[in-house]
Amino acid sequence: MQRSFIFLFLLCSVLSFAQEVKIIPQPLQISRNPENFMISSKTKLVVANKEDKVIAAFLNDYLSDHYGFVLPIVNKAHENCIRLRSLKGTTGRKGQGYSFKSDKKDVEIIGNSPQGTFYGMQTLIQLLPVEKGSNLTIAAVTVKDEPRFEYRGAMLDVGRHFFSAAFVKKFINYLALHKINYFHWHLTEDQGWRIEIKKYPKLTEVGSKRNGSIIGRLPGEGNDNTPEGGFYTQEEIKEIVKYASERFITIIPEIEMPGHSSAAIAAYPMLSCFPNEKTDIPASMISEKSKQELANGRIKLVQETWGVFKDVYAPTEYTFKFLEDVLDEVITLFPSKYIHVGGDESPKDAWKRSAFCQQMIKEKSLKDEHGLQSYFIQRLEKYINKKGKTLIGWDEILEGGLAPNAIVMSWRGEAGGIAAAKENHQVIMTPGSHVYLDKSQSRNDKELTIGGFLSLEKVYSYEPVPKELYEQQAKYVLGAQGNVWTEYMATPAKVEYMIFPRLSALSEVLWSSKESKNWTEFQIKIEIMKKRYSMWNANYFRE
């Protein structure tokens, strides 16, 4: 009986502290100070430069949206204020660090850079109550914090299903609120090309639209015969890039090659090894409109089912010129130093049948079709490097020989990442086993998903640095990334349902030190975090 009482007392104490100090991701160091700070509409935001003014505006937007008031921004105040101060001269992971102190009198956030100050601001937001009010009590704490990994990423696939620019901004906001700093934007797919390329207007006129989608899980139960389409104009992309940069998020665009290219081939059939061969869609799964178009002489279609398709880019001069032109426009739009070229799931069937490809393998003294893919990727890497950018590819780019300066994104488990790190290549870990947020969240999840099961606890348990790497090799692991593939996510509400609460677990994996992570405490924090999702009007998995 006494033990039960002691346990309940300790649990209540932990809950009480957690309700006041509910920070996800868990800071490196945190201690409690006496009394609390009260934020009201009379509290002043003190800033000294334009960078901090932008950060202050983010807080005001958040307060306005969720509590109904904003704070006056001033240059000087002595009490009842929130001071922002960004230092200069520190870059990289250390530059993202900050110190935070709150007491009865004021709050002070000092960032090692403006980015660090911004993350300190996210910690302040995490201390705000989850109920609306005109007086907001926050715990008095001292925090010293910095991220464990330089690269903390999340990917959104807009190829399978298109999402509006407004939702992409909302997704970016979700990342910012979790101290995630890279948004990998999967812009091209077999089922849709989503980025305006002015030199090739058919990419969006033709490639951004499909006549229907399969019903149910692959292989499907027929076609819904509902047209699906959409793309982002270059002006929309510029606006989204600016929006992300104000939240210290770098957008990495992905232009898939040589596989997952059906939408581009539908727009420009000469990109295919066999431009006069009709697109293969199973007869029971094709839309009525597409059947009609094929009967009327159309050759290439945007794919309507999910999966992997044999019609891939031909490694011709026509294709390379096309891709270089596309990359020219992409690079102009995205200031990111990284450009993702896919490289995954590219069947070699067409290349094996193609006399041109077989002759090329002989002429270039390549070993086989894997060698041809390596040649394909390395040729594009040289072009990307000439533009001052670094190529990222899925781990299939290891096959046939890795491009000299490429970064490997390891998705088929960790083997590709381990192999690349041992060859002194930088790696981003993104194994399907732990960070694919398209899998079911419980064994009895009623929602249609791609299949498989990925619990919150398993996401939280992920360790991005494989034990197979020595200390020196481990330095090549830049970080990790969660992936949101959208075959079975047709609406923003479904995306939110699939990412929450797992995105919160991932943020702690990427930011927090191994020593500061604690699954038991996280379970308490996530229950409070769910109330925050509700404040954001975000859908989430509630089980």
Secondary structure, DSSP 8 states (H G I E B T S, - for coil): -HHHHHHHHHHHHHHHHHHH---SS--SEEEEEEEEEEE-TT-EEE--SHHHHHHHHHHHHHHHHHHS----EES--SSSEEEEEE--S--HHHHT-EEEEE-SSEEEEEESSHHHHHHHHHHHHHHS-SS--SSEEEEEEEEEE--S-SEEEEEEE-SSS---HHHHHHHHHHHHHTT--EEEEE-EETTEE-B--TT-THHHHTTTEES--BSSSTT-SSB----EE--B-HHHHHHHHHHHHTTT-EEEEEEEESSS-HHHHHH-GGGBS-TTS-----TTTS-HHHHHHHHTT-------S-S--S--B--SHHHHHHHHHHHHHHHHH---SEEEEE--S---HHHHH-HHHHHHHHHTT-SSHHHHHHHHHHHHHHHHHHTT-EEEEEGGGGTT---TT-EEEE-SSSHHHHHHHHTT--EEE--HHHHBTTSBSSTT--S--SS-B--HHHHHT--SS-TTS-HHHHTTEEEEEEEE--TT--SHHHHHHHHTTHHHHHHHHHHS-TTT--HHHHHHHHHHHHHHHHHTT------
